[in-house]
Amino acid sequence: MMLPSDAPLFLPCYHQCAGRHDLLNSQTVANSAKSREQTTKPLSPFMAVLKGAANLCPFLGANGISATANHASERFSEAFHEWRMGIRTAGKIEMSALGITDPFAKNYYPTDYRSIFKAFRYITSDGSFLDYGCGMGRVLAVAAMHPFKRVIGVEISSELTEIARDNLVRCRKCCGSTEVITLSADQYVVPSDVTTIFFYNPFVGPVLSLVFRNIKQSIAIQPRKLTIVFKNTDYLRGADIDGWLVKTAEFAACDNTHKIAVFKT
Ligand SMILES: C[S@@+](CC[C@H](N)C(=O)[O-])C[C@H]1O[C@@H](n2cnc3c(N)ncnc32)[C@H](O)[C@@H]1O
């Protein structure tokens, strides 16, 4: 699929340039192995620092010192972990730039690393892990470093699926296997070995309701302990969680954007 070179980018920060700019300029992300390599190859920390510094100046002018210090710390943490894990997942991408017209689909934006690591303190690695709307596979790459049986991503965009697969080839793994499936989440039948599910703003409305119904059905067919990590609890309003899920923890995301809640059956 051809990506428009003028597709909208909606956050001016260095990692957007590092991730999405390459993605948009490469035109045929999904078709060219070489362009995928350019898109997903991690930046060296030196390049990341240079790119970050260049973008901090306008940010400082608009937001002041304290916000800029937080922003810089977040960006450098992100660059460090991308480099350490050998993956490239940063950036923000609007669904329209990927040709996705589903009105309930949320844009691509990865969970910040510190929040992922914090969330993993509440997760045990027995069974299999599922990330709904896995994007470029950041959460999957962290999960793959744990001894899960399988680490599974479901993603509506084929371009993002390809990038997630490339990232998973590159990163260090100690799980049994990894798989990334291009599918709208409401069509996905939850396998009976899935014991941990991660959500970060993937979709809302009827898609979210159907997905919760599918999870509930899977538990009814194969009763088991299940942990659900949900980043951005605002979107949980209206979801059918009463009576079968218990909230066991809630904390602020490390980038201060949202709350993260942990639910267990
Ligand atoms: C906010 S991003 C989260 C990415 C990743 N889970 C993370 O935390 O780093 C939301 C992702 O959900 C995907 N998505 C949106 N609607 C979807 C759907 N119906 N089925 C599967 N994925 C979907 C988007 O393409 C995007 O990659």
The ligand as an SDF file (V2000), in Angstrom:
LIG
                    3D

 27 29  0  0  0  0  0  0  0  0999 V2000
   -2.5600    3.4570   20.9290 C   0  0  0  0  0  0  0  0  0  0  0  0
   -1.9630    2.2210   19.8080 S   0  0  0  0  0  0  0  0  0  0  0  0
   -1.2820    1.0460   20.9500 C   0  0  0  0  0  0  0  0  0  0  0  0
   -0.0730    0.2980   20.4010 C   0  0  0  0  0  0  0  0  0  0  0  0
    0.5170   -0.7470   21.3340 C   0  0  0  0  0  0  0  0  0  0  0  0
   -0.4830   -1.6010   21.9050 N   0  0  0  0  0  0  0  0  0  0  0  0
    1.2890   -0.1120   22.4590 C   0  0  0  0  0  0  0  0  0  0  0  0
    0.7670   -0.0400   23.5610 O   0  0  0  0  0  0  0  0  0  0  0  0
    2.4330    0.3090   22.2570 O   0  0  0  0  0  0  0  0  0  0  0  0
   -3.5110    1.5120   19.2750 C   0  0  0  0  0  0  0  0  0  0  0  0
   -3.3630    0.4790   18.1600 C   0  0  0  0  0  0  0  0  0  0  0  0
   -4.6100   -0.1800   17.9820 O   0  0  0  0  0  0  0  0  0  0  0  0
   -4.7530   -0.4940   16.6040 C   0  0  0  0  0  0  0  0  0  0  0  0
   -6.1780   -0.7330   16.3200 N   0  0  0  0  0  0  0  0  0  0  0  0
   -7.1600    0.1900   16.1920 C   0  0  0  0  0  0  0  0  0  0  0  0
   -8.3440   -0.4190   15.9450 N   0  0  0  0  0  0  0  0  0  0  0  0
   -8.1070   -1.7500   15.9240 C   0  0  0  0  0  0  0  0  0  0  0  0
   -8.9260   -2.8990   15.7370 C   0  0  0  0  0  0  0  0  0  0  0  0
  -10.2520   -2.8090   15.5030 N   0  0  0  0  0  0  0  0  0  0  0  0
   -8.3510   -4.1160   15.7750 N   0  0  0  0  0  0  0  0  0  0  0  0
   -7.0180   -4.2530   16.0040 C   0  0  0  0  0  0  0  0  0  0  0  0
   -6.1830   -3.1920   16.1850 N   0  0  0  0  0  0  0  0  0  0  0  0
   -6.7190   -1.9570   16.1690 C   0  0  0  0  0  0  0  0  0  0  0  0
   -4.1690    0.7210   15.9110 C   0  0  0  0  0  0  0  0  0  0  0  0
   -3.8010    0.4480   14.5860 O   0  0  0  0  0  0  0  0  0  0  0  0
   -2.9670    1.0430   16.8110 C   0  0  0  0  0  0  0  0  0  0  0  0
   -1.8290    0.3860   16.3500 O   0  0  0  0  0  0  0  0  0  0  0  0
  1  2  1  0
  2  3  1  0
  2 10  1  0
  3  4  1  0
  4  5  1  0
  5  6  1  0
  5  7  1  0
  7  8  2  0
  7  9  1  0
 10 11  1  0
 11 12  1  0
 11 26  1  0
 12 13  1  0
 13 14  1  0
 13 24  1  0
 14 15  1  0
 14 23  1  0
 15 16  2  0
 16 17  1  0
 17 18  1  0
 17 23  2  0
 18 19  1  0
 18 20  2  0
 20 21  1  0
 21 22  2  0
 22 23  1  0
 24 25  1  0
 24 26  1  0
 26 27  1  0
M  CHG  2   2   1   9  -1
M  END
$$$$
